Amino acid sequence: MGVERLLSLLRGRKVFFHLVGGSTSLEEPSLYPFGAGEIPVLCDLEEKAGIYDAYTSGLRSIVRPGPGGSWFKAKAIGIPSGSSKPIHADGRIYTYYLSDAYIGTGRLIWGFSTVDEAENEISRMVEARELGLPATEPVGIGHYSDVRVLDLKNRQGLFEMLGSTPREALLGRFRDSGRPVDAACIFSSQQTDVRVDEILYGFLHPLIRDVLDPRDCRGFLRWMGSSCGRNLRMHHDAGLLHGTIPRGGGFMTNSHTANHLVDEEGTYTTDYHMSYRSGDRDLRRVEAFFLGSLMNPLPRAEEAATRDFGRSRSLIFENPFESTLTYPFGQYEEQLFTPREFQEEFTEAFLDGVVYGYNRRRVRSVESKLRREALLKAAVCKKELFRLLGLPEGMERGVNQVTKRLAGHSFTDEELRDSLTRIEGYLN
């Protein structure tokens, strides 16, 4: 079973991107699939150019098959859809600069990275690889040749402006008032782009037990959780935090299931823009808590993670650029998580795996045939679950929306019969 089949099930239709002028600073030139002076971009194109396709990988990134059987990822290359897509016209890229957005540092080039941000992320990836950690491989940085921005305060101001400004007037503003900036993007090579959180969604389908034996579900989840837990412990043993920063009485963090990739062989850590060296034991514990609870759609994951890793103060999670999520964590210190229904047993299995991998630095054993089977069936069930809930095909980082819709939704027998028929069709 190939990564392409899983990505097709999980992400749906591909998006289109273009190549524009620029330069590159490459760590591994052999892994860069485009020509010299060609940089990928997700934008509205006013001029004729070649059209290429790829799967999305988060809001502003793409992945496509790369050299040597790997997957090439281009991060911070624009926006794939919607009114805020950058525009390529007059030989330039037109986009926006937000000065007070509650994302990352609060200042960003919409859809892209600054040169400093890109260089920092690549250097952290290089460091992780040099330390022998299971990280994605850095390919390099792309520098766009001519980028102009309009200055705005935040996303609300951006979308208000776009809603009241016709296209030609917007282009006129760019031409008259656009400010030049240095924008960059990041390239990496990886074995897969299937994210752990995407696979976990499949175990929320109400008929998962008809698709995969519950004992096999639990065994697979323990294996996947233990691989993630061991990988995080390897980072901590090497003195590197995946990326958790105290802020405003809580934390910003990059340690969650959406930043762990999975294939038949194991899991791999990705997204290093917030990583740094630290020996702080409390922050290590917090990162393990986040790994078990954030972007984890399984029911009561926060309670289970609290039982296993504890916490001492309220926590705030911020997912840089894509969205800002504030979690109103309840008080669970005096409670012990105990499963109340079969899907909460899946929660317990995954968290047991994380604890096992983190504490013992080992991965639970499970047959390779089951890994392949579970990955495929979970991907199909995730696709079908989103269809039942009326969610966009391929939507990523949708844990809040899925949780809310599941809480207020009751499926009819006919809906479930039809869903099972479709699942069987995908698997046959």
Beta strands, then each sheet from edge to edge (+ up, - down):
strand 1: 15-26
strand 2: 38-41
strand 3: 44-45
strand 4: 52-56
strand 5: 61-65
strand 6: 71-75
strand 7: 87-89
strand 8: 92-98
strand 9: 108-109
strand 10: 113-114
strand 11: 137-144
strand 12: 147-152
strand 13: 179-181
strand 14: 183-190
strand 15: 240-241
strand 16: 244-247
strand 17: 250-253
strand 18: 260-262
strand 19: 267-269
strand 20: 276-277
strand 21: 317-319
strand 22: 323-325
sheet 1: 2+ 1- 4+ 5- 6+ 14- 10+
sheet 2: 2+ 1- 11+
sheet 3: 3+ 7+ 8- 9+
sheet 4: 3+ 7+ 8- 12- 13+
sheet 5: 15+ 20-
sheet 6: 16+ 17-
sheet 7: 18+ 19-
sheet 8: 21+ 22-
end
